Amino acid sequence: MPPSTDEQEEFLLSCRYGDLDDVKTFVDNFGAESAAQVRDDNGNSALHMLCGNGHTDVLDYLLPILPPSVLSAKNHADSTPLHWAALNSHLEIMKKLVQFPAGPGLDLIDIKNSAGRSPLGEAELAGWDEGARWLVQMMKLDTGGVNEGESDVNDGDGDAAIGAGEVEIEIEDADGKLAKMRIGGDQGTSSTTGDSSV
């Protein structure tokens, strides 16, 4: 017998609040497939709930038993569990989602929601430099360091040269405007500048 609407709602609340015992009880009673299919009125899955709230113990329990497709499942705003982890500054959760061997891996980082933001964009919007740096490192972008024979002086476009350990990325907002963002460096800070000419 499938779970009732009340049982599904209780399961999602258990994921949201990190009640591992209740999550296990639901899976024991209804199976992992039922757990993977439960959604709220906004299309949020169990992973959305627990990733947005940083419950690593519940994630550790559910990841191996849920189908890997749940990692890239989108809610009605096209956000994945990784978007929610990034928006709410949960680095350990982000690492587990991206590095899960059976999952989509780095492809999760490129998924954009209906606002046009990737998980990196959500981390930047939240002002979470540590998470943004980690996502950029996972993307394996050029660090922008000075190569042998190159100058580290101003590049002529009004921006200072990228220093060692810094990464400069461009983020496109929902309106198609680009913003440059530098992450890293000696101070561990980031800065963002709008650039409507790009």
C-alpha positions as CSV (number, residue, x, y, z in Angstrom):
1,M,0.0,0.0,0.0
2,P,1.4,3.4,-0.9
3,P,1.9,6.1,1.7
4,S,-1.0,8.4,2.4
5,T,-0.7,12.1,1.8
6,D,-0.2,12.6,5.6
7,E,2.5,10.0,5.7
8,Q,4.3,11.7,2.8
9,E,4.0,15.1,4.4
10,E,5.4,13.7,7.7
11,F,8.3,12.1,5.8
12,L,9.2,15.4,4.2
13,L,9.0,17.2,7.6
14,S,11.3,14.5,9.0
15,C,13.8,15.2,6.2
16,R,13.5,18.9,6.8
17,Y,14.1,18.7,10.5
18,G,16.7,15.9,10.3
19,D,14.7,13.2,12.2
20,L,16.7,10.2,11.0
21,D,14.7,7.6,12.9
22,D,11.4,8.7,11.3
23,V,13.1,8.8,7.8
24,K,14.2,5.2,8.4
25,T,10.8,4.1,9.5
26,F,9.2,5.6,6.4
27,V,11.7,3.7,4.1
28,D,11.2,0.5,6.1
29,N,7.4,0.8,5.7
30,F,7.2,2.1,2.1
31,G,10.5,1.5,0.4
32,A,13.2,3.7,-1.1
33,E,11.3,4.1,-4.3
34,S,8.4,5.7,-2.4
35,A,10.9,8.0,-0.6
36,A,12.3,9.0,-4.0
37,Q,8.9,10.0,-5.4
38,V,7.5,12.1,-2.5
39,R,7.2,15.8,-3.3
40,D,5.6,18.7,-1.6
41,D,3.3,21.3,-3.4
42,N,6.4,23.1,-4.7
43,G,7.9,20.0,-6.2
44,N,10.6,19.7,-3.4
45,S,11.9,16.2,-2.7
46,A,13.3,14.7,0.5
47,L,16.8,15.7,-0.7
48,H,15.7,19.3,-1.2
49,M,14.5,19.4,2.4
50,L,17.5,17.8,4.0
51,C,20.1,19.5,1.8
52,G,18.6,22.9,2.4
53,N,18.8,22.3,6.2
54,G,22.2,20.6,6.3
55,H,21.3,17.2,7.6
56,T,24.3,15.1,6.6
57,D,23.3,12.1,8.6
58,V,20.0,11.8,6.8
59,L,21.8,12.4,3.5
60,D,24.3,9.6,4.3
61,Y,21.4,7.3,4.9
62,L,19.4,8.1,1.8
63,L,22.0,8.6,-0.9
64,P,23.0,5.0,-1.3
65,I,19.4,3.8,-1.4
66,L,17.7,6.4,-3.6
67,P,18.1,6.4,-7.4
68,P,20.9,8.7,-8.5
69,S,18.4,10.7,-10.7
70,V,17.0,12.2,-7.4
71,L,20.3,14.2,-7.1
72,S,19.4,16.2,-10.2
73,A,15.6,16.3,-9.6
74,K,14.2,19.9,-9.9
75,N,11.5,21.5,-8.0
76,H,8.9,23.8,-9.6
77,A,11.5,26.6,-9.6
78,D,14.0,24.3,-11.4
79,S,16.3,24.2,-8.4
80,T,18.1,21.0,-7.4
81,P,19.1,19.9,-3.9
82,L,22.5,21.3,-4.7
83,H,21.0,24.8,-5.3
84,W,19.4,24.6,-1.9
85,A,22.6,23.5,-0.2
86,A,24.5,26.4,-1.9
87,L,21.8,28.9,-1.0
88,N,21.9,27.8,2.7
89,S,25.7,27.5,3.0
90,H,26.0,23.8,3.6
91,L,29.5,22.9,2.2
92,E,29.6,19.3,3.5
93,I,26.2,18.6,1.8
94,M,27.4,20.1,-1.5
95,K,30.5,17.9,-1.4
96,K,28.5,14.8,-0.7
97,L,26.1,15.5,-3.6
98,V,28.8,16.4,-6.2
99,Q,31.2,13.6,-5.1
100,F,28.6,10.8,-4.8
101,P,30.1,8.0,-7.0
102,A,26.8,6.9,-8.5
103,G,25.5,10.4,-9.1
104,P,25.8,12.9,-11.9
105,G,28.9,14.5,-10.4
106,L,30.2,17.8,-11.8
107,D,27.2,18.0,-14.1
108,L,25.1,19.1,-11.1
109,I,27.1,22.3,-10.9
110,D,26.0,23.4,-14.3
111,I,22.2,23.1,-13.8
112,K,20.4,26.4,-13.8
113,N,17.1,27.2,-12.1
114,S,14.3,29.2,-13.5
115,A,16.0,32.4,-12.2
116,G,19.0,31.5,-14.4
117,R,21.3,30.7,-11.5
118,S,23.5,27.7,-11.1
119,P,24.5,26.5,-7.6
120,L,27.5,28.8,-7.9
121,G,25.2,31.7,-8.6
122,E,23.1,30.9,-5.5
123,A,26.3,30.7,-3.3
124,E,27.4,34.1,-4.7
125,L,24.0,35.6,-4.2
126,A,24.0,34.4,-0.6
127,G,27.5,36.0,-0.1
128,W,29.0,32.6,0.7
129,D,32.5,32.8,-0.5
130,E,33.7,29.5,0.8
131,G,31.0,27.6,-1.1
132,A,31.6,29.6,-4.2
133,R,35.3,28.9,-4.1
134,W,34.8,25.2,-3.7
135,L,32.4,25.1,-6.6
136,V,34.9,27.0,-8.8
137,Q,37.6,24.6,-7.8
138,M,35.4,21.6,-8.7
139,M,34.8,23.2,-12.1
140,K,38.5,23.0,-12.8
141,L,38.7,26.5,-14.3
142,D,41.9,28.2,-15.1
143,T,43.2,29.8,-12.0
144,G,44.2,32.9,-13.9
145,G,47.7,32.8,-12.4
146,V,50.5,34.4,-14.3
147,N,52.3,31.9,-16.6
148,E,55.9,32.1,-17.5
149,G,56.6,35.0,-19.9
150,E,53.3,36.8,-19.1
151,S,53.0,40.1,-17.3
152,D,51.0,40.4,-14.1
153,V,50.3,44.1,-14.7
154,N,46.9,45.6,-15.3
155,D,45.3,44.0,-18.3
156,G,44.2,47.3,-19.8
157,D,40.4,47.0,-19.3
158,G,40.4,48.8,-16.0
159,D,40.5,45.7,-13.9
160,A,43.5,44.8,-11.8
161,A,45.4,41.7,-12.9
162,I,44.3,38.4,-11.3
163,G,46.6,37.5,-8.5
164,A,48.0,34.1,-7.6
165,G,45.4,31.9,-6.1
166,E,42.5,33.9,-7.5
167,V,39.9,32.8,-10.0
168,E,37.8,35.2,-12.1
169,I,34.5,33.9,-13.3
170,E,31.6,35.5,-15.1
171,I,28.0,34.9,-13.9
172,E,25.0,35.6,-16.1
173,D,21.9,36.8,-14.4
174,A,18.3,36.1,-15.5
175,D,18.3,39.3,-17.7
176,G,21.4,38.2,-19.6
177,K,23.8,40.6,-17.9
178,L,27.2,39.4,-17.0
179,A,29.0,40.1,-13.7
180,K,32.7,39.2,-13.1
181,M,33.6,37.7,-9.8
182,R,37.0,37.1,-8.3
183,I,37.3,34.4,-5.7
184,G,40.4,33.5,-3.6
185,G,43.7,35.2,-3.2
186,D,45.5,36.0,0.0
187,Q,42.6,37.6,1.8
188,G,40.1,34.9,0.9
189,T,37.6,37.5,-0.3
190,S,35.6,37.8,-3.4
191,S,34.4,40.9,-5.3
192,T,31.8,41.3,-8.0
193,T,31.6,43.9,-10.7
194,G,28.9,44.4,-13.2
195,D,29.8,44.5,-16.9
196,S,27.0,45.3,-19.2
197,S,29.3,45.6,-22.2
198,V,30.1,41.9,-22.4
